[in-house]
Amino acid sequence: MIKRNKKEWLIVTFHTTAAAFQMESMAKNMGFEGRIIPVPREISAGCGLAWRDEKDKQDEIKKCLENQNIEYEKLILLTI
């Protein structure tokens, strides 16, 4: 069996799929290296999609979300 090393990530959840895709577009334009993922089973979210990125990007991502008026549900640090 292959064992993965777990890591702490920043997870951003959204109420809508449209907001998740807005995040993806904004993130690519801003140079973030994260990606869209299914919402981890440890948490729940409205649309089933989330953004995963490095945990040290939390303040920068939150600021960008607010500046771009992208509605998000919550930002969570989660080890997965």
PyMOL commands that set and color helices and strands:
alter all, ss='L'
color gray80, all
select helices_A, chain A and resi 17-30+55-67
alter helices_A, ss='H'
color red, helices_A
select strands_A, chain A and resi 8-13+35-38+49-54+74-79
alter strands_A, ss='S'
color yellow, strands_A
deselect
rebuild
show_as cartoon
